[in-house]
Amino acid sequence: MSSDTVFIAFQANDDTRPIIEAIEADNPEARVAHFPAMIKVDAPGRLVVRRESIEERLGRAYDLRELQINLVSLSGNIDESEDEFVLCWN
C-alpha cells in the first residue's frame, strides 16, 4: 500500500451498505475489502464521500455526521462540509 493511500472502515451491517455503494460509485479507484465485522475502503491519494450519492441510495435525507455511528477507523486528513467528507494527505 502506498504512503499516500487513505482509508475509511465501517462496521459491516445493513446501515453501511448504501454508504459503501456510494463510495464505490464516486471513487472508481477505491478498493473495498470485506471482513467478518468490518468493511474497509482504501483509495490512492483521495477518497470522497458525497451526501447526495448516499441519499440517492437511501431514498431519504442524510447528514454526513451520521457516518460516525458506524465508523471504525480512518486514515488521512479530513475535510468536511455538509455535502462532502474528503480524506486525503495534504
C-alpha positions in Angstrom: 0.0 0.0 0.0 1.4 3.4 -1.0 2.2 6.0 1.6 -0.4 8.4 0.1 -3.2 5.8 0.4 -6.2 6.8 2.6 -8.8 4.6 4.0 -12.1 4.5 5.9 -13.6 1.5 7.6 -17.1 0.9 8.8 -19.0 -1.8 10.7 -20.4 -4.4 8.3 -24.2 -4.0 8.7 -27.3 -3.0 6.8 -26.8 0.7 7.6 -23.4 0.8 5.9 -24.2 -1.0 2.6 -25.6 2.2 0.9 -22.7 4.2 2.2 -20.2 1.7 0.7 -22.1 1.6 -2.6 -22.0 5.4 -2.8 -18.3 5.5 -2.0 -17.6 2.8 -4.7 -19.6 4.8 -7.3 -17.8 8.1 -6.5 -14.3 6.6 -6.2 -13.6 4.2 -9.1 -10.0 3.7 -8.0 -11.1 2.6 -4.4 -10.6 -0.9 -3.3 -13.2 -2.5 -0.9 -12.2 -5.3 1.4 -14.9 -7.2 3.3 -14.1 -8.7 6.7 -16.4 -10.5 9.1 -17.4 -7.4 11.1 -15.9 -4.6 9.0 -15.7 -3.1 5.5 -12.6 -1.2 4.7 -12.2 1.1 1.7 -8.7 2.1 0.5 -8.1 4.8 -2.1 -4.9 6.2 -3.6 -4.5 9.8 -2.6 -8.1 10.9 -2.0 -11.4 9.4 -1.0 -14.7 11.4 -1.3 -18.0 10.5 0.5 -20.8 12.5 -1.1 -24.1 13.2 0.8 -26.1 13.2 -2.4 -24.8 9.8 -3.5 -25.8 8.3 -0.2 -29.2 10.0 -0.3 -29.8 8.5 -3.7 -29.3 5.0 -2.4 -31.1 5.5 0.9 -34.1 7.4 -0.5 -34.0 9.9 2.3 -32.1 12.9 3.5 -28.7 12.1 5.1 -26.5 14.1 7.3 -22.8 13.2 6.8 -22.3 13.3 10.6 -24.3 10.0 10.6 -21.1 8.4 9.2 -19.7 8.4 12.7 -22.3 6.0 14.0 -20.8 3.0 12.2 -17.2 4.4 11.7 -14.5 2.0 12.9 -11.3 3.9 11.7 -9.9 6.1 9.1 -6.6 7.3 7.8 -6.0 10.7 6.2 -6.6 14.4 6.8 -10.4 15.2 6.9 -12.0 18.0 5.0 -15.8 18.0 5.5 -18.7 20.1 4.6 -22.5 19.5 4.5 -22.1 17.9 1.1 -18.8 16.0 1.2 -16.5 14.2 3.6 -13.0 14.0 2.0 -9.9 12.1 3.1 -6.5 13.0 1.7 -3.0 13.7 2.7 -2.1 17.4 2.5 
